[in-house]
Amino acid sequence: MLDLPKPGIRWLLVCVLLVGVFQPKPAEAFIEVKQHRMQCSSAFPCPPELQDRVNFWIDIYSRWDSQDAVLHDSVVPSRVYKVIEGRACGRKGNTAFIKDQKKRIAAELHTLAKKIDRKSPVNSAYQQHLLKLFPERSSTDIRRAAGDIRCQSGNRDGFMAALRRFGTYGPMVRRVLVKSGLHRDIQYLPFVESSYSPKAYSRVGAAGLWQIMPATGRDLGLELDATVDERLDPEAATWAAARYLKNARKTLTVAAKAKDSRVSQRDLSPFVITSYNYGVNGMRRAIKKMGPDYMQVINHYRSKKFQVAVKNFYAGFLAARHVARNYQRFFGDIQPGRPLQYQTLVLDRPVSISRVQSVFGLTETQLKTLNPALTRFVWHGWRFIPDGYSLRLPKRQSGWANHVARLRMLPSETRRGSSVEYTVRSGDTACGIAAAFRVDCRELIAVNGLNRKAMIRVGQKLQVPGKGRAKSGVAERGRYKVQPGDSACAVAARFGVDCDDLLAANGLHRGSVIQVGASLVIPGTIPTAPGGSYTVGKGDSACSIARRHGISCDALLAANGLAKSDLIFPGQTLTVPGVAAPGTAGQHGPVSESVETVTYTVVSGDSACRIAARFQVPCRRLITDNQLGAEALIRPGQSLAIAGVRADLARSYAPPTQATTPAAPTATQKSNADAAWPKMADTGGDRSGSDLSGVSPLDRPIDLSVQRSAVDGRTLYRINVEPEETLGHYSDWLRLGGVESIRALNGFDASQVLASGDALLLPVTDAAHQDAFERRREEYHQVLVEEFKENFEVTGSEEYKIESGDSLWVLARKFELPIWVITRYNPELRSGPPRAGRSITIPRIRSRQG
């Protein structure tokens, strides 16, 4: 048996252990931001008031690693409360811990504020550390700071990796900047944006070296379609960023000169750099309000979007420039990457990636490194590399002339139209494959016997059906053939009609079972030419139906043996005469063109413009007449006076009785004010019965087809705007060569801004034109989905109750998600704004890069 130490020695050991237990760990030591001396250039000033912010970001880039959490004041970033090693902000398993640490610091700050108010001594070491951060000893400032604690992960290791990539891409960036007439120091901006990674992909959907959003990419001339995403091409993206920065400086110069004619280009540089994060229009508004004084804007400008990231952006740029210029002082020797070297082949016809690999003897990895703009659609063999693409090949001394000659001697490749066998690759999903081949996901699932979650595995062989996906044009023919897994309400949602209307039109009720192959009448649909029959939809009147078909109201009434006072109801079938019956107008007299003022009672789900559309009056006039204000806010039960309503429409309106409280509409029971147009709906979307209910909302197909309607003898084509779409996209997809014809058709001026869910008319010429537009639009959105899934995985979801003031933009920033991801999980938001009090689903995501 071992001898125990003597009592005195035992006591000494206990004291040593206790000191070790209670002594603060170095990982949680009280740390202050270092003071750094910068060398500022004539092009980019370093305002003394910004120095503390810059010091903070220099330490973030050079002192703390990405696994370290820096808890600091969001208003005064250099006020660091605590640094915790190995507990990065936002990482899996750390969220609760970081929240707890913030609460503890906030409690200490409140205690400190009380002691200052009471003039009590501050004895604890930590509170003495906190007190040093508030040299003015203002209890008010300390209490404010308790509610503004922010967590920022370090980036020392990330910056070192960025420096190596800087060696690879820096020479190209400098070359583009010089050719564009921009200052060389802008080469340090990608350190802030992407850590110089061309593969970087943010939570909100910005991509590439310069972190460009999809809609912005189109405005800057970048191509984004099924085969190519030039945001991921370092050189193409750098040219795009250079175009942005040149235009931003020109725009902001005009705004600044209007406030102060003496402002210099040097004074404007902080605004130009910050606009890369905040947007040129946002920065222009700030200058217009505060003047061209950057620190005045940083300290005093107030806007919902002008938050922490924006205020720190220029400071972060100055810090990145300082650290990159002095990297040896911070990191020692770093071996930079080798500059890109390649040879370019412009393809004269489409070619598959497998053929390129075979002919040139290159691996996918070699080609991917030089051609990062090619999408998953190309690498997985879903699409050919397009003709005109500049294919980059590794530079070699002997060149590639013989290989190029061989490639051009081979016959052109063609896509098989029949069923094909596809081998599943990493990251694939069943519905993603279906979308790539333009087939119905349900059919692919059925053909391959997949389960309700459509689970597939890498290496699995799938049979991809040969026929293309059915379009929503089936609704325009008035009937729909029931598919496996359909329910009546799912079909109604797909075509944007009320479920009860569809049931009534087909003699069904809520408990009815519909058979696969059965033909359902879709109420509210419109034939493409006069003649035939029409099934009445919710909100229809006889005269509104007649007008849509380009015939007189009297002709329709006569063809159906109706009088003007007779009622029609949803589900009723009316005969639509091909031409007006001779002498009808003489027998019954002309259609009355008199107008009336309707007193309308708002019901749940209404919006001002939907009500205006129902009564066919200008929305702006309805808002003005009722003094609804800029937000056009209305509430259930409110009475609106609607002037200038045609008499027949006025008579068709039956106000709700006082005893009836209108129920809030569900996603499948939205107001169908304009029955001429099928509402946009999630084609994968009936959560109660669709066979895709087990599939991730990201993979469920959505209806992006063009809606057609015959109005006054003309066929009109309409869509609802989706997130990340612009007029430029529509011009590209229609091959118009400009947006002027779209603006003219919709009565837009150059200042018009599109919002998600807006209705937009398109200058489509024929069915082939429509089909090409739909294909390009679908592929664009599928690329966004595939790129997002490549970079992030969904780990779960949470319910969120919408608050007053929440817009799609606010929700996207609050949860750091692309708007289109939020609308995929909540299809009702594709056609209407968030409504306070409603609950929505928010996915939780995690980066696949760790």
C-alpha positions in Angstrom: 0.0 0.0 0.0 1.4 3.4 -1.0 2.2 5.9 1.8 0.0 9.0 1.9 1.7 12.4 1.9 2.0 14.2 5.2 -0.9 16.4 6.2 1.0 19.6 5.4 2.0 18.4 1.9 -1.6 17.2 1.3 -2.9 20.7 2.2 -0.4 22.3 -0.2 -1.5 20.0 -3.0 -5.2 20.8 -2.4 -4.4 24.5 -2.6 -2.5 24.1 -5.9 -5.4 22.1 -7.3 -7.9 24.7 -6.2 -5.9 27.5 -7.8 -5.8 25.5 -11.0 -9.6 25.0 -10.9 -10.6 28.6 -10.2 -7.9 30.4 -12.2 -9.4 31.8 -15.5 -8.3 29.7 -18.5 -6.3 31.4 -21.2 -9.1 30.6 -23.6 -11.4 32.9 -21.7 -8.8 35.6 -20.7 -9.7 39.3 -20.7 -8.5 40.5 -24.1 -8.2 43.9 -25.5 -8.0 44.8 -29.2 -4.5 45.6 -30.4 -3.6 49.0 -31.8 -2.3 48.9 -35.4 -0.7 51.6 -37.5 -1.8 51.6 -41.1 -0.4 53.1 -44.2 -3.2 54.8 -46.0 -3.2 55.5 -49.7 -4.3 58.6 -51.6 -7.2 56.6 -53.1 -8.7 55.1 -49.9 -8.6 57.3 -46.8 -8.4 56.0 -43.2 -10.6 58.3 -41.1 -9.2 58.5 -37.6 -12.7 57.8 -36.1 -12.7 54.5 -38.0 -9.4 53.3 -36.5 -10.9 51.3 -33.7 -13.2 49.4 -36.1 -10.3 48.7 -38.3 -8.2 47.5 -35.4 -11.0 45.0 -34.5 -11.1 43.6 -38.0 -7.3 43.3 -38.2 -7.4 41.1 -35.1 -10.3 39.1 -36.5 -8.2 38.4 -39.6 -4.9 37.8 -38.0 -5.3 36.9 -34.3 -8.2 34.6 -33.7 -9.0 31.4 -35.7 -12.4 30.4 -37.2 -13.0 28.1 -34.2 -12.9 31.1 -31.8 -15.9 33.1 -30.7 -15.3 36.8 -30.1 -18.1 38.4 -28.1 -18.2 42.1 -28.6 -20.4 45.3 -28.8 -22.1 45.4 -32.2 -22.2 49.3 -32.1 -18.6 49.7 -30.9 -16.9 46.5 -32.3 -13.5 47.1 -30.6 -15.3 46.7 -27.2 -14.5 43.0 -26.8 -16.0 41.4 -23.7 -14.7 37.8 -24.1 -12.9 35.5 -26.5 -13.7 31.8 -26.2 -11.5 29.3 -28.1 -13.0 26.3 -29.8 -16.6 27.6 -29.7 -17.2 29.3 -33.1 -20.3 31.4 -33.5 -23.2 29.6 -35.1 -21.6 26.2 -35.3 -23.6 23.0 -34.5 -23.7 22.5 -30.8 -22.5 25.9 -29.9 -25.7 28.0 -30.3 -27.0 27.4 -26.8 -23.6 27.9 -25.2 -23.0 31.2 -27.0 -26.5 32.4 -26.0 -25.8 31.6 -22.4 -22.5 33.5 -22.6 -24.3 36.5 -24.0 -26.8 36.4 -21.1 -24.0 36.2 -18.5 -22.2 39.2 -20.0 -25.4 41.1 -20.2 -26.1 40.4 -16.5 -22.6 41.6 -15.6 -23.1 44.8 -17.6 -26.5 45.5 -15.8 -24.8 44.8 -12.4 -22.0 47.2 -13.4 -24.5 49.9 -14.4 -26.3 49.6 -11.0 -23.0 49.9 -9.2 -22.1 53.1 -11.1 -25.5 54.6 -10.4 -25.1 53.8 -6.7 -21.4 54.8 -6.7 -20.5 51.4 -5.3 -17.0 50.0 -5.6 -16.2 47.7 -8.5 -14.2 44.8 -7.0 -14.4 41.8 -9.4 -11.6 41.5 -12.0 -14.1 40.9 -14.8 -16.2 44.0 -14.0 -13.0 46.0 -13.8 -12.2 44.7 -17.3 -15.7 45.8 -18.4 -15.4 49.2 -16.8 -12.2 49.8 -18.8 -14.2 49.4 -22.0 -16.5 52.3 -20.9 -14.1 55.1 -20.0 -16.9 57.6 -19.7 -18.5 55.4 -17.1 -22.0 56.1 -18.4 -24.6 53.7 -16.9 -26.9 54.5 -19.8 -24.3 53.4 -22.4 -23.6 50.2 -20.4 -27.3 49.3 -20.2 -27.6 49.9 -24.0 -24.5 47.7 -24.6 -26.1 44.9 -22.7 -28.7 44.5 -25.5 -26.1 44.8 -28.3 -23.8 41.8 -27.7 -22.7 40.2 -30.9 -20.7 37.0 -31.7 -18.0 37.2 -34.4 -15.9 34.1 -35.3 -12.2 34.7 -36.0 -10.7 34.2 -39.4 -6.9 33.8 -39.0 -6.8 30.3 -40.6 -9.2 31.4 -43.3 -7.1 34.5 -44.1 -4.0 32.4 -44.4 -5.8 30.1 -46.9 -7.1 33.2 -48.7 -3.5 34.5 -49.1 -2.5 31.2 -50.8 -5.5 31.6 -53.2 -4.5 35.3 -53.7 -1.4 34.0 -55.3 -3.5 32.1 -57.8 -6.2 34.6 -58.6 -4.6 37.9 -57.6 -2.6 38.5 -60.9 -5.8 38.1 -62.9 -7.8 40.4 -60.6 -5.1 43.1 -60.8 -5.0 42.8 -64.6 -8.7 43.3 -64.9 -8.7 46.2 -62.5 -5.9 48.0 -64.4 -7.7 47.5 -67.7 -10.9 48.8 -66.2 -9.2 52.0 -64.9 -9.7 51.0 -61.3 -7.3 51.3 -58.4 -5.2 48.2 -57.7 -6.1 48.3 -54.0 -9.6 47.0 -54.9 -7.8 43.6 -55.3 -8.1 43.3 -51.5 -12.0 43.4 -51.6 -12.4 39.6 -52.3 -10.6 38.9 -49.0 -13.7 40.4 -47.3 -16.3 39.0 -49.7 -15.2 35.4 -50.1 -11.7 34.8 -48.6 -10.6 34.8 -52.2 -12.5 31.5 -52.9 -14.3 31.2 -56.3 -16.3 28.4 -54.8 -17.7 30.5 -51.9 -21.5 30.4 -51.6 -23.3 32.4 -48.9 -26.4 31.4 -46.9 -28.4 34.0 -48.8 -27.3 32.8 -52.2 -24.4 35.1 -53.2 -21.7 33.1 -55.1 -18.2 33.2 -56.2 -15.0 35.3 -55.7 -17.1 38.5 -55.7 -20.2 37.1 -53.9 -22.7 38.2 -56.6 -26.4 37.5 -56.2 -28.3 35.9 -59.1 -30.4 38.9 -60.0 -27.4 41.2 -59.7 -25.4 38.9 -61.9 -27.9 39.3 -64.8 -27.7 43.1 -64.4 -23.9 42.9 -64.6 -24.0 40.9 -67.8 -23.2 37.5 -66.3 -24.8 34.3 -67.7 -26.7 32.0 -65.4 -28.6 29.1 -67.0 -28.7 25.3 -66.9 -25.1 25.0 -68.2 -23.2 28.0 -67.0 -23.1 30.2 -63.9 -20.5 32.9 -64.6 -20.6 34.1 -61.0 -18.4 31.2 -60.3 -15.9 32.1 -63.0 -13.2 34.2 -61.3 -12.4 36.2 -64.4 -15.9 36.8 -65.6 -17.0 37.8 -62.1 -14.1 40.2 -61.7 -15.0 42.0 -64.9 -18.6 42.2 -63.6 -17.5 43.6 -60.3 -15.3 46.1 -62.1 -18.3 47.2 -64.1 -20.3 47.6 -60.9 -17.7 49.6 -59.1 -17.2 52.0 -62.1 -20.9 52.6 -62.4 -21.2 53.0 -58.6 -18.5 55.7 -58.5 -20.2 57.5 -61.4 -23.7 57.4 -59.8 -22.4 58.4 -56.3 -20.3 61.2 -57.7 -23.5 62.8 -59.1 -25.3 62.4 -55.8 -22.4 63.8 -53.7 -21.8 66.8 -56.0 -25.4 67.7 -55.7 -24.9 68.0 -51.9 -21.3 69.4 -51.9 -19.5 70.5 -55.1 -16.1 70.4 -53.4 -16.3 66.6 -52.6 -13.2 64.7 -54.0 -13.0 61.2 -55.5 -10.9 60.2 -52.4 -13.8 61.3 -50.2 -16.2 59.1 -52.3 -14.1 55.9 -52.1 -15.5 54.7 -48.7 -19.0 55.1 -50.2 -18.1 53.2 -53.4 -16.7 50.3 -51.4 -19.6 50.2 -48.9 -22.1 50.2 -51.8 -20.7 46.8 -52.9 -22.4 45.5 -49.8 -25.3 47.9 -49.3 -26.2 48.7 -52.9 -25.6 51.8 -54.9 -29.1 53.1 -54.5 -29.0 52.6 -50.7 -25.7 54.5 -50.6 -27.1 57.3 -52.8 -30.1 57.7 -50.4 -27.7 57.9 -47.5 -25.6 60.7 -49.2 -28.8 62.5 -50.2 -29.9 62.6 -46.5 -26.6 63.0 -44.6 -24.3 64.5 -47.2 -21.0 63.0 -48.5 -19.4 62.7 -45.0 -18.7 59.0 -44.5 -18.4 59.1 -40.7 -21.5 61.2 -40.4 -23.3 58.5 -42.4 -21.8 55.6 -40.3 -22.7 57.2 -37.0 -26.0 58.9 -37.7 -27.8 57.4 -40.8 -30.8 55.3 -39.9 -32.4 52.7 -42.1 -33.8 49.2 -41.6 -31.1 47.8 -44.0 -28.2 49.9 -42.8 -27.0 47.5 -40.1 -23.8 46.0 -38.6 -22.4 44.4 -41.7 -22.8 47.5 -43.8 -21.2 49.8 -41.1 -18.2 47.5 -40.8 -17.7 46.9 -44.5 -15.2 49.6 -45.3 -13.4 49.0 -42.1 -13.1 45.4 -43.0 -11.7 46.3 -46.4 -9.0 48.5 -44.9 -8.2 45.8 -42.4 -7.9 43.1 -45.1 -5.7 45.4 -47.2 -3.4 46.0 -44.1 -3.1 42.3 -43.2 -2.5 41.2 -46.8 0.1 43.8 -47.4 1.9 42.8 -44.1 1.2 39.1 -44.1 4.7 38.1 -43.0 4.4 40.2 -39.9 1.2 38.4 -38.9 1.7 34.9 -40.3 5.4 34.4 -41.2 6.2 32.9 -44.6 3.2 31.7 -46.7 3.7 29.8 -49.9 1.3 31.5 -52.4 -0.6 29.4 -55.0 0.6 29.3 -58.5 -1.1 31.8 -60.9 -3.7 30.3 -63.2 -2.3 29.2 -66.6 -4.5 27.7 -69.3 -5.3 27.6 -73.0 -8.8 28.4 -74.3 -10.9 26.5 -76.9 -14.0 28.2 -78.1 -16.5 25.4 -78.8 -18.3 25.6 -82.2 -21.0 23.1 -81.2 -22.5 21.6 -78.0 -20.4 18.8 -76.6 -20.7 16.5 -73.6 -18.3 16.6 -70.7 -17.6 12.9 -71.1 -16.5 13.5 -74.7 -14.1 16.3 -73.7 -12.6 14.0 -71.0 -12.2 11.2 -73.5 -10.7 13.3 -76.3 -8.3 15.4 -74.2 -7.5 12.7 -71.6 -8.3 14.9 -68.7 -10.0 14.1 -65.4 -13.2 15.8 -64.1 -11.1 17.4 -61.4 -8.7 19.0 -63.9 -11.5 20.4 -65.9 -13.5 21.6 -62.9 -10.5 23.6 -61.6 -10.3 25.6 -64.8 -14.0 25.7 -65.7 -15.8 26.4 -62.4 -18.7 28.2 -64.2 -20.0 24.9 -65.6 -23.0 23.7 -63.6 -23.9 20.3 -62.1 -26.2 19.9 -65.2 -23.0 19.6 -67.3 -20.8 17.6 -64.9 -23.7 15.0 -64.3 -24.3 14.7 -68.0 -27.7 16.3 -68.0 -26.7 18.9 -70.5 -24.0 19.5 -73.1 -21.5 22.3 -72.8 -23.0 25.0 -75.0 -21.5 26.1 -78.3 -19.6 29.4 -78.0 -18.3 28.5 -74.5 -14.6 29.2 -74.0 -13.4 25.9 -72.6 -10.2 26.2 -70.6 -7.6 23.4 -70.9 -4.4 23.0 -68.9 -1.5 24.8 -70.5 1.0 22.5 -72.0 4.1 23.1 -74.1 3.0 20.9 -77.1 -0.5 22.5 -77.2 -3.7 20.7 -78.0 -4.0 21.1 -81.8 -4.3 17.4 -82.5 -6.9 16.8 -79.9 -8.9 19.8 -81.1 -8.8 18.5 -84.6 -10.0 15.1 -83.4 -12.9 16.7 -81.4 -14.0 18.6 -84.5 -13.9 15.4 -86.7 -16.3 13.6 -84.4 -20.0 13.6 -85.3 -22.3 15.9 -83.4 -23.9 14.4 -80.2 -27.6 14.2 -79.8 -29.9 13.7 -76.9 -32.1 10.6 -76.9 -35.8 11.3 -76.7 -36.7 7.9 -75.3 -36.3 6.6 -71.8 -32.7 6.7 -70.5 -30.8 5.1 -67.7 -29.1 7.4 -65.3 -26.5 6.6 -62.6 -27.1 8.6 -59.4 -24.2 10.8 -58.3 -23.3 12.5 -55.0 -25.8 15.3 -54.2 -28.5 14.1 -56.6 -32.2 13.9 -55.6 -35.0 12.2 -57.5 -36.9 15.4 -58.2 -33.7 17.2 -59.2 -33.0 14.5 -61.8 -36.6 14.7 -63.0 -36.3 18.5 -63.4 -33.0 18.2 -65.3 -34.6 15.8 -67.8 -37.9 17.8 -67.8 -40.1 14.9 -66.7 -42.6 14.7 -63.9 -41.1 13.7 -60.6 -44.1 11.6 -59.7 -43.6 9.6 -62.8 -39.9 9.0 -62.2 -40.7 7.9 -58.6 -43.4 5.5 -59.8 -41.3 4.0 -62.7 -38.4 3.3 -60.3 -40.5 2.2 -57.3 -39.1 4.7 -54.9 -40.6 5.3 -51.4 -42.6 8.4 -50.4 -39.4 10.3 -49.5 -38.0 9.4 -53.0 -34.8 8.2 -51.4 -32.0 7.3 -53.8 -28.3 6.3 -53.3 -25.1 7.0 -55.1 -24.5 4.5 -57.9 -28.2 3.5 -58.2 -29.5 3.1 -61.7 -32.6 5.1 -62.5 -34.9 4.8 -65.5 -35.8 8.4 -66.6 -39.0 8.4 -68.6 -38.7 9.9 -72.1 -41.8 12.2 -72.2 -41.6 15.8 -71.0 -43.4 17.2 -68.0 -47.0 18.1 -68.5 -47.7 21.9 -68.5 -50.4 23.8 -66.8 -51.9 24.4 -70.2 -54.0 21.4 -69.4 -56.1 23.8 -67.3 -56.6 26.0 -70.3 -58.3 23.1 -72.0 -60.6 22.9 -69.0 -59.9 19.3 -68.0 -57.3 17.4 -66.1 -56.5 13.7 -66.1 -56.0 12.4 -62.5 -52.5 11.1 -61.8 -51.3 8.6 -59.2 -51.2 10.3 -55.8 -53.5 13.2 -56.7 -56.2 14.5 -54.4 -59.0 16.9 -55.4 -57.5 19.7 -53.3 -54.0 19.1 -54.7 -55.3 19.5 -58.2 -57.2 22.6 -57.3 -54.1 24.1 -55.7 -52.1 23.2 -58.8 -54.4 25.3 -61.0 -55.1 28.0 -58.5 -58.8 27.4 -58.0 -60.9 26.9 -54.9 -61.1 23.3 -53.8 -64.8 23.5 -53.1 -65.4 25.0 -56.6 -63.6 22.1 -58.2 -65.6 19.6 -56.2 -68.8 21.4 -57.1 -67.9 21.4 -60.8 -67.4 17.7 -60.8 -70.3 16.6 -58.5 -67.9 15.6 -55.7 -67.7 16.4 -52.0 -64.9 16.5 -49.4 -65.1 12.8 -48.8 -65.1 11.7 -52.4 -62.4 9.4 -53.7 -61.1 10.3 -57.2 -59.9 7.6 -59.5 -56.6 7.6 -61.4 -57.3 8.4 -65.0 -60.6 10.2 -64.2 -61.1 13.5 -66.0 -61.8 16.5 -63.8 -63.3 19.8 -65.0 -61.2 22.8 -63.9 -63.6 25.7 -63.1 -62.7 29.2 -64.2 -60.6 28.1 -67.2 -60.8 29.7 -70.5 -60.7 28.2 -74.0 -58.1 29.8 -76.3 -60.8 30.7 -78.9 -64.5 31.5 -78.8 -66.9 28.6 -78.8 -67.4 25.5 -76.7 -68.3 25.4 -73.0 -67.1 27.1 -69.9 -67.3 26.0 -66.3 -68.2 28.9 -63.9 -65.6 29.8 -61.3 -65.8 31.6 -58.1 -66.4 35.4 -58.6 -67.6 35.0 -62.2 -70.6 36.8 -63.7 -72.2 36.1 -67.0 -71.0 39.4 -68.5 -67.4 39.0 -67.2 -67.2 35.6 -68.9 -68.6 37.0 -72.1 -66.1 39.8 -72.1 -63.1 37.4 -71.6 -64.3 35.4 -74.6 -64.7 38.4 -76.8 -68.4 38.1 -77.3 -71.4 40.3 -76.1 -73.0 39.6 -72.8 -76.4 39.3 -74.5 -75.1 36.6 -76.9 -73.9 34.5 -73.9 -77.2 34.9 -72.1 -79.2 34.0 -75.2 -77.1 30.9 -75.8 -77.9 29.6 -72.3 -81.5 30.8 -72.0 -80.7 33.2 -69.2 -82.0 36.6 -68.3 -79.8 39.3 -66.9 -81.3 38.8 -63.5 -80.6 35.1 -63.4 -77.8 33.9 -61.0 -75.0 31.6 -62.0 -72.9 29.5 -59.6 -69.5 27.8 -59.4 -69.4 24.5 -61.2 -72.2 25.4 -63.7 -71.4 24.8 -67.3 -72.3 27.5 -69.9 -72.3 27.3 -73.6 -70.0 29.8 -75.2 -71.2 30.6 -78.8 -68.5 30.9 -81.4 -70.1 34.1 -82.8 -72.8 36.4 -81.5 -76.2 35.2 -82.7 -77.5 37.4 -85.5 -80.1 39.9 -84.3 -79.4 39.3 -80.6 -78.3 42.8 -79.9 -81.4 44.1 -81.6 -83.7 41.8 -79.5 -82.2 42.6 -76.1 -80.6 46.0 -76.6 -77.0 47.0 -76.2 -75.0 46.0 -73.1 -75.3 48.7 -70.5 -72.1 50.6 -70.0 -73.4 52.4 -66.9 -71.1 52.4 -63.8 -71.9 52.3 -60.1 -70.2 52.8 -56.7 -70.0 49.6 -54.7 -69.6 49.4 -51.0 -67.3 46.5 -50.4 -66.7 44.7 -47.1 -63.1 43.4 -46.7 -62.7 39.8 -45.9 -59.7 37.9 -44.6 -57.1 37.3 -47.4 -58.1 40.4 -49.4 -55.6 43.0 -50.6 -56.4 46.4 -52.1 -55.2 45.5 -55.5 -56.9 42.1 -55.6 -60.2 43.9 -54.8 -59.5 46.4 -57.5 -58.8 43.6 -60.0 -62.1 41.8 -59.1 -64.1 45.0 -59.9 -61.8 45.9 -62.8 -60.9 49.4 -61.5 -57.4 50.9 -61.1 -55.8 49.9 -57.9 -54.2 53.3 -57.4 -57.6 55.0 -57.6 -59.1 52.6 -55.1 -56.3 53.3 -52.7 -56.6 57.1 -53.2 -60.4 57.2 -52.9 -60.3 55.3 -49.6 -57.2 57.1 -48.2 -55.4 53.8 -47.5 -51.9 55.4 -47.6 -48.6 54.2 -49.1 -48.9 50.8 -47.5 -52.5 50.3 -48.7 -53.3 48.5 -45.4 -56.8 47.1 -45.0 -58.5 44.9 -42.3 -61.3 42.4 -42.4 -64.7 44.0 -41.9 -63.5 47.4 -43.3 -65.8 49.1 -45.8 -64.4 50.4 -49.0 -66.1 52.6 -51.6 -65.3 51.4 -55.1 -66.3 53.9 -57.7 -66.6 53.3 -61.5 -67.7 49.7 -61.3 -69.6 48.4 -64.3 -73.2 47.7 -63.5 -73.1 44.0 -64.2 -70.1 43.6 -61.9 -71.7 45.6 -59.2 -74.8 43.4 -59.3 -72.7 40.2 -59.1 -71.3 41.3 -55.7 -73.1 39.9 -52.7 -71.7 41.4 -49.4 -71.2 39.0 -46.5 -74.0 39.1 -43.8 -73.1 40.5 -40.4 -73.7 37.1 -38.9 -71.0 35.6 -41.0 -67.3 35.9 -40.1 -65.1 35.1 -43.1 -62.6 32.4 -42.5 -58.9 33.0 -43.1 -58.0 31.4 -46.5 -55.7 28.5 -46.6 -53.0 28.0 -49.3 -55.6 26.2 -51.4 -58.4 28.6 -50.7 -57.0 32.0 -51.7 -59.1 34.8 -53.2 -59.7 34.1 -56.8 -60.7 37.7 -57.7 -59.6 37.5 -61.3 -60.9 34.1 -62.5 -59.5 34.7 -66.0 -56.1 33.8 -64.7 -55.3 30.5 -62.9 -53.5 31.4 -59.7 -49.9 30.4 -59.2 -49.6 27.3 -57.0 -47.1 24.8 -55.8 -47.4 21.8 -58.0 -45.8 19.6 -55.5 -47.8 21.2 -52.8 -50.9 19.7 -51.2 -49.5 18.8 -47.8 -52.4 16.6 -47.0 -52.4 14.1 -49.8 -49.8 14.7 -52.5 -47.4 11.8 -53.1 -44.5 14.3 -52.9 -45.4 15.3 -49.3 -42.4 13.3 -48.1 -40.0 15.0 -50.5 -38.0 18.1 -49.4 -39.7 21.4 -50.4 -36.5 22.3 -52.2 -37.0 19.3 -54.5 -40.7 19.6 -55.1 -41.4 21.0 -58.6 -43.2 24.4 -58.7 -45.4 25.6 -61.5 -43.3 28.2 -63.5 -45.4 28.0 -66.6 -46.9 30.9 -68.5 -50.6 31.5 -67.9 -52.7 32.1 -71.0 -56.1 33.9 -71.3 -58.3 34.9 -74.1 -59.5 38.5 -73.4 -61.4 40.5 -75.9 -60.5 38.1 -78.7 -56.7 38.3 -77.9 -54.5 35.8 -76.2 -52.6 37.3 -73.3 -49.6 35.6 -71.6 -48.9 36.3 -67.9 -46.6 35.1 -65.2 -46.1 35.9 -61.5 -42.7 37.2 -60.6 -40.4 34.8 -58.7 -37.5 35.8 -56.4 -34.2 36.5 -58.1 -36.0 37.3 -61.5 -35.6 40.6 -63.3 -36.9 42.1 -66.5 -33.5 41.4 -68.0 -34.0 37.7 -67.3 -37.4 37.7 -69.1 -35.8 39.5 -72.0 -33.1 36.9 -72.2 -35.5 33.9 -71.9 -37.7 35.4 -74.6 -34.7 36.4 -76.8 -36.0 39.9 -77.1 -32.7 41.8 -77.0 -34.0 44.3 -74.5 -36.7 45.0 -71.9 -38.5 47.9 -73.7 -41.3 45.7 -75.1 -42.0 44.2 -71.7 -42.1 47.6 -70.1 -44.5 48.9 -72.8 -46.8 46.0 -72.5 -47.1 46.5 -68.8 -47.1 50.3 -68.7 -43.9 50.4 -66.7 -41.3 53.2 -66.7 -37.6 52.8 -66.0 -38.1 53.3 -62.2 -40.5 50.3 -61.8 -39.3 47.7 -59.3 -40.5 44.1 -59.5 -41.6 42.4 -56.3 -42.1 38.6 -55.8 -45.7 37.6 -56.7 -46.3 40.6 -59.0 -48.3 39.8 -62.2 -46.5 40.6 -65.4 -47.6 40.4 -69.0 -45.2 38.9 -71.5 -44.8 39.6 -75.3 -45.0 35.9 -76.2 -45.7 35.2 -79.9 -46.7 31.5 -80.1 -46.7 28.1 -78.3 -43.0 27.4 -79.3 -42.0 30.8 -77.9 -43.8 30.1 -74.7 -42.3 26.6 -74.3 -38.7 27.9 -74.8 -39.3 30.6 -72.2 -40.7 28.1 -69.7 -37.7 25.8 -70.3 -35.1 28.5 -69.7 -37.0 29.8 -66.6 -37.3 26.3 -65.1 -33.6 25.6 -65.7 -32.5 28.9 -64.1 -34.4 28.1 -60.9 -33.2 24.5 -60.9 -29.6 25.7 -61.0 -30.3 27.9 -57.9 -31.7 24.8 -56.2 -28.8 22.5 -57.2 -26.1 25.0 -56.2 -27.7 25.7 -52.9 -28.0 21.9 -52.1 -24.3 21.5 -53.1 -23.3 24.0 -50.5 -25.9 23.5 -47.7 -27.9 20.7 -46.2 -31.2 21.1 -44.4 -31.0 19.8 -40.9 -34.6 20.5 -39.8 -37.1 23.3 -39.6 -38.9 25.6 -37.1 -42.2 27.4 -37.0 -42.1 31.2 -37.0 -45.0 33.6 -36.4 -44.8 36.5 -38.7 -44.5 39.9 -37.0 -45.7 43.3 -38.1 -43.1 44.8 -40.5 -41.8 41.4 -41.7 -41.4 41.4 -45.5 -39.7 38.7 -47.5 -36.5 40.7 -47.5 -36.6 41.1 -43.7 -37.3 37.4 -43.2 -34.4 36.5 -45.6 -32.0 38.7 -43.6 -33.3 37.6 -40.2 -32.8 33.9 -41.0 -29.9 34.3 -43.4 -31.7 32.5 -46.2 -32.4 33.2 -49.9 -35.9 34.5 -50.4 -36.7 31.7 -52.8 -35.8 29.1 -50.2 -38.4 30.7 -47.8 -41.0 30.7 -50.5 -40.3 27.0 -51.4 -41.1 26.1 -47.8 -44.1 28.4 -47.8 -45.8 28.4 -51.2 -48.4 30.9 -50.2 -45.7 33.5 -50.0 -45.1 33.1 -53.8 -48.3 35.0 -54.5 -48.7 37.3 -51.5 -46.8 39.2 -48.9 -46.2 37.8 -45.3 -49.2 38.5 -43.1 -48.6 39.3 -39.4 -49.9 36.5 -37.1 -49.5 33.7 -39.7 -47.1 30.9 -39.0 -44.5 29.9 -41.6 -41.9 27.2 -41.8 -38.2 28.2 -41.7 -35.6 25.5 -42.6 -32.5 25.2 -40.6 -29.4 24.7 -42.7 -25.7 23.8 -42.2 -22.8 24.4 -44.6 -21.4 21.3 -46.2 -17.9 22.9 -46.0 -18.0 22.8 -42.2 
